[in-house]
Amino acid sequence: MTRDEWLARFAKELGAAPPGPDEIDALLDLAAAAAHASERQAAPLSCWLAARAGVAPSDALDIARRIAG
């Protein structure tokens, strides 16, 4: 199963739309910023936290980059 197939199926089960290309790029960059600035486990948890807070992936990435310095 490809990444996009997984996301489509998972999103359907969650009752949500899958992320678009720009959101995917921002989320992957957010995960990278968190992983490189701290422990690797911070990557998925930072994405989860941004989603829980209702913050757009691009805005969360800006915050992560600011924190990472």
C-alpha positions as CSV (number, residue, x, y, z in Angstrom):
1,M,0.0,0.0,0.0
2,T,1.4,3.4,-0.9
3,R,1.5,6.4,1.4
4,D,-1.4,8.0,-0.4
5,E,-3.5,4.8,-0.4
6,W,-2.9,4.5,3.4
7,L,-3.9,8.1,4.0
8,A,-7.0,7.8,1.9
9,R,-8.2,4.7,3.7
10,F,-7.2,5.9,7.2
11,A,-8.9,9.3,6.6
12,K,-12.1,7.5,5.4
13,E,-12.2,5.4,8.6
14,L,-11.7,8.6,10.6
15,G,-14.4,10.4,8.7
16,A,-12.0,13.1,7.6
17,A,-10.4,14.3,4.3
18,P,-6.9,13.1,3.7
19,P,-4.2,15.9,3.7
20,G,-3.5,17.6,0.4
21,P,0.0,17.8,-1.2
22,D,0.9,21.1,0.5
23,E,-0.3,19.8,3.9
24,I,1.7,16.6,3.4
25,D,4.9,18.6,2.7
26,A,4.3,20.8,5.7
27,L,3.6,17.8,8.0
28,L,6.7,16.0,6.8
29,D,8.8,19.1,7.3
30,L,7.2,19.6,10.8
31,A,8.1,16.0,11.7
32,A,11.7,16.6,10.5
33,A,12.1,19.8,12.4
34,A,10.9,18.2,15.6
35,A,13.0,15.1,15.1
36,H,16.2,17.1,14.4
37,A,15.6,19.6,17.3
38,S,14.8,17.0,19.9
39,E,14.3,13.3,20.4
40,R,12.9,11.5,17.3
41,Q,9.7,10.6,19.1
42,A,8.8,14.3,19.1
43,A,8.1,14.1,15.4
44,P,4.8,12.2,15.3
45,L,3.7,13.7,18.6
46,S,4.3,17.2,17.3
47,C,2.1,16.5,14.3
48,W,-0.6,15.1,16.6
49,L,-0.4,18.1,18.9
50,A,-0.7,20.5,16.0
51,A,-3.8,18.7,14.8
52,R,-5.3,18.5,18.2
53,A,-4.8,22.3,18.6
54,G,-6.4,22.9,15.3
55,V,-3.3,24.6,13.9
56,A,-2.7,24.3,10.1
57,P,0.4,22.3,9.2
58,S,2.1,25.3,7.7
59,D,1.6,27.4,10.8
60,A,2.8,24.6,13.0
61,L,5.9,24.3,10.9
62,D,6.6,28.0,11.3
63,I,6.3,27.5,15.1
64,A,8.5,24.5,15.1
65,R,11.2,26.3,13.1
66,R,11.1,29.2,15.5
67,I,11.5,26.9,18.5
68,A,14.3,24.9,16.8
69,G,16.1,28.2,16.2
